[in-house]
Amino acid sequence: MEQDKFMERIEDAQALYKRDDSRDRDEPFILYYFRRMVEAGVAKLRHEHRDQDGNRYLLVGVDPLEADLFHVLRNSFFYLLAQPDGRILHSGIIEKEATSFSAKAEIKISYTNQGVPQDYAQAADWYRKAADQGVARAQFNLGVLYDQGQGVPQDYAQAADWYRKAADQGYAGAQFNLGLAYDHGRGVPQDYAQAADWYRKAASQGIADAQYNLGLAYDQGRGVPQDYAQAVDWYRKAADQGNADAQLNLGVLYDHGQGVPQDYAQAVDWFQKAADQGVARAQFNLGLAYAKGQGVPQDYITAYKWVVIAHTIAKPMSKLYKASGKFMAALGSEMTAAQIAQAQREASAWYRQYEAKHQP
């Protein structure tokens, strides 16, 4: 019954949208109704308690169904603003579940690409309205706009300020970005200890990049005491989520026996995972392992294949580019022309498949 009432409210809102001659004809329904609710003061929020996104709010002086509708529209509107291709939301196709305070209902929402350019200035304005009311996601997104100079002048200090507001509410993305700000001294004084602290908060919430950065901090002793065992632990968490840099570094620690017993087979396994994702250093290390027969049976053709791939992907004239070139020459001197040709064919086939998977 509550769901029926909720859907009736949506239909009433859509009817109002269709007959309102004063609105901009190009204004999508969600933006229209969200704007009306904000202008009417419906969006004045007081904090109730946090949900999995770090925030949950109760509308003051509004009936529960209106509160439910506002939250669905607000979340949908923020989704709209986050789209990189300027997609506009309309009532229609895609299902979005609204977890409300009085009922649970499904709202049908669709998005279509109508070639409308994204308006970052408008996005910043709406994010600011919600951010000023304490909405953590809006605070984070406003910080991103300041960080990137989209819709507002680039201002790292403002970015850090908004990240902090969201981070203090437990918003993991903001905690990670604030860690980056401290790590690079961008908008705040450079402080590796602060960076590690914020990385830890985000990493504990499962953010793979934060887990990798915290592992790197322990690996290098930057902002925290050097601790290879801790580095292994955090790298593994990120690596298990598919973070290629963490997979590479975890392989290096197994290769060197730092923080874990030395295990060449484990090192090769992690190098392979990172190599398959296009990490040139991992590809080079994998080639070395096959050339030496370290953790895998010795195989010059496979070794040459991976070094060729690393050389292709490495930045021209970088240390890795030069090292892989020298290693190819040395390894090639011990191979027949037929073996080299086979390795090159295998490298070309791998690279074609990789490019096909990663084309935009």
N, C-alpha and C positions, 0 to 999 in steps of 0.2 A: 504493500500500500504506500509506504513511504517512497519507494522507488517510482511508483506511478505519479505521485505528487511532484517528485523531483523532475521527471521528464516533462510534466505539464508546465513547470516553471521554465524549462528550457524552450518549450514550444511557444510560450507567451513571450519570452525574450526575443525569439526569432521573428514572431509576428510584429512586435514593436519595431524591430530593426527594419523590416520590409516596408512598413508604412510611415516611417519617419522621413519626411521630405527634407528636413533640415540637415540631414547628415551628408557627408561626402559620399558620392555614389561609389567611389573606389575603396571605401573603408570596409575592411572585412568584419564579419560579425563579432568575432572574439575581441578585436581591438575596440569596436564600437561599445560593446556592453561593458568591457573592462573599464573603459574611459568613463562611461556614465556612472558606474559604481564608485569609482575613485572620486569623481567630481561631486557625487552626492554624499561623500563622507563615509560610505560603507566600508572603505578600505582602512579605516582607523582600527588598528589592531592592538590588542594587548597580549603579551606573551602568556601562553598557557603551559606547554611543556614541549620537549623536543621529540621529534620523530627520527626515523632513520636518516633523513637528510640533514639533521641538526636543528630543525625548527618545526614548530607546529603552533598555530595561532588560533585564537578564538575571536570572532567578530563581536564587537560590542553593540548592543542595542539593535540587533538584527535577528530576524527569525531564523531558525536552524537551516531551513531549505535555502534561504538567501545566502547564508554563510557557506553552505556546500557549493552553491553555484559560483560564488565568488572565488573559492579556492580552486575549483576546476578551471575556471577562466583564467585566473592568475597564473597557474602552472602552465596552461596551454599558451598563454601570451609570452611567458618567459621562454617557452620552447620555441615559439616563433622567432623571437629576437635572437636566439642562439643559432638559427640556421644559417650556414655560410652561403647558401645559394638564393637567399631572399624568398623562400617559400612562404606562402600566405595560408593561414589556417581558415578553414570554413567548416560549418556544420556538415556532417556527412558520413564518412566511411570508416576511418580507423578507430578502433575501440580504445578508450582510455578509462581506466577504472578510477573512480573518485572515492577515496576512503574518507568518509565524512565523520562528523561528530554525532549525527543523529541517525544516519542511514548509510547504506552502501548502494551506489548506483553506477551504471555504466553510461558514459556520455559518448556519443558517436561524434568523432571529429576527424576530418580529413585534411590533408595538405596537398596542394597542387602547386607546381612551379609555373607561375604566370609571368615570369620575366621581370618581376618588380624588383628594382635594386634595393638592397638592404640599406636601411636608414640608421646608421650607427648613432647619429645625433639624437634621433627620437628614442632609440634604444637606451641611450645614456640617461635621457630625461625620465623615462619610465622606471628604469632600474633605480634611479636616485630616489624617486617617490617611495618605492618599496623599501629601499635600503635605509632611508631615514626612519622607517617604521620598524626597523630591526630584522628584516627578512634576510637571513644569512645568504641564501642563494643570490639574491639581488646585490648584496654587498660584494660578494665574490665576483659576480659578472661585471659590476661597475669597476672593480679593481682591475679586471682584465682589460676593459676598454681604456683605462688610464695607462695601463702597462703597454698597450699596443698603439696608443694614440688613435683610437678609432672612435669618432663621434665627439671626442674631447681632445684638447692638446695633450700630448704625451707628458705624463708627470709621474715619475716613479715613486715620489714621496706620497702622492695621493693614492697611487695603486697600493703601496704598502699599508697605508692607513686603512683602506677599505678591506684589504686582505685580513688585517689584524682584527677588525670588527667581526668578520665572518669566522675567522680562525678561533676567536675567543668563544664563539658559540659551538665550536666543535666541527666546523665545516672542513672536511678533509682536504678538498682541493685548495682552499685558501691557506690551510696550514702548510701544504707543500709549496705553494707559490711564495708564501712569506719566508719559508726556508731558503728558497732560491734567492730572494731579495737579500737576505743576510749573507748568503754564500758569496754573492757577487758584489755586495756593497751597492745595491741598486735601490735608491730611495731611502736607505737606512745605512748607518755605518757598517762596514764589513765586520762580521762577527761569526766565526766558524762555530763557536759553541752554541750560539743562538740558532744558527742554521741547523745544526745537528738536533737540537731540541725540537724544533718545529718539524723536521723530517721524521723524527721518532713518533710524534703525535699522528702525523698522516700515515706513516708506515704501519702503525698499530691498527689503523682502520683499513689496511689492505691496499693502499695506494702503491702500485708496483714501482713507479719511478722514485717514490720516497724511500722505499725499501732498498732500492739500488743505491741511491745517494747516501743513505745511512751506512750501508755496507762499505761504500767507497770511503766514507769518513773514518770508519774503523780500520780499513785497509791502509790508509795513508796516515792515520793518527792526526786527523785534521778536525779540531773542535772537540775531540774525544781522545782518550788514551789509545794508542795503537793496540788493536786486539784482533788477530787474524781469525780466532774462533768466532767472535761476534760478526766479523766481516762475512765469514762463510755462512753464518746463520741468516743474515739479512740478504745476502746475495741469493741464497737458495730460495727464500720466500719470493723474491722478485723473479728469479729464473723459472720457478714453477708456474708463474703467471705468464711466462713467455717473453720476459724482458731480455732482449738479446745481449745487451751490454753486461747484464748480470750473469748470463750464461757463459759469456767469454771469461769474465773475471773469476767465476767459480772454477772454470776449467784451469785457469792459470794457478789458482791456489792448490788444486789437486795435483797439478803438474810439479809444483815446487814443494809440496808437502807443508804448506803453511796453514795452520788452523785445522788441518785434517791430516790423517796419514797420507803419505804420498801414494797416488794411485793413478798411473798413466791411463788405464782403461777408462776410469771415470773422467779424467781430463779430456780424453778424446771424445767421449760421449757428449760432454758439454760444449766442446769446440764444434762438434757436428751440428748441434742444435742452433748455435749462433751463426755458424757458416751458412746453414740453410736459410737463414733470415737475411743474408747479404752482408754480414760483418766481415770486412776484409782481413782484419787482424786474426779472427778466428779461422778463416780460410787458410791463411798463411801458417798458423800454428798446426792446423790439421795436416797441411802438406808436409811440414817438418816431421810430424809424428809418423806419417806413412813412409817418409824417406828413411827415418831411423829405425822403423819397426818398433816404435815405442808406444805400447798400449794397443797396437794393432799389428797384424803381420806386415812385414816390409813389402811395399808395393810402389815401385818408382813411377808407374803410369798414373796411379791415383794421386801420388804425391805431386807429380808435375801438373796434373789437372787442377788441383786445388791452388797451387801457387800461381798458375796462369790466371785463374779466376780472381785471386786476391790482387794480382798485378793489374787486372782490368778494372776492378772496382776501386782500388786505392786512388787517392788524389794524386794527380801527376806531380812528380818531383818531390813527393813527401818521402819521409824516411822509409815508410813501408813499401812505397813504390820502388824505391831504389834497392831495398833489401830483397824484395821478391824478384826483381830483375836479375840481380846477382845470383840468387839461389837457382833460378831457372837455368842460367848459363852453366853453373857448376853441376847441377843435376843432369842437365842435357848432355854434358860431356861423357856421362856414364851410361847413356841410353842409345839405342839404335834409332835411326831415322824413322823406322816404322812405329816404334814405341812412342816417340815424340808426336808423330802424326795422330796416333790413336788418342793420346792424352789431350791433344788440342781439339780433336773432334768431340770428345766427351765434355771438355770445358765449354765448347761452343754450344752444345746441346743443353747443358745445364743453364748457361746464361740466357739462352732463348726462352727457356721455360720460366726462369726467374723474372725476366722482363715482361713476359706475357701476364704473369700473376700480379705484377706491380704497376702495370700501366694504369693511369688515372681513368 
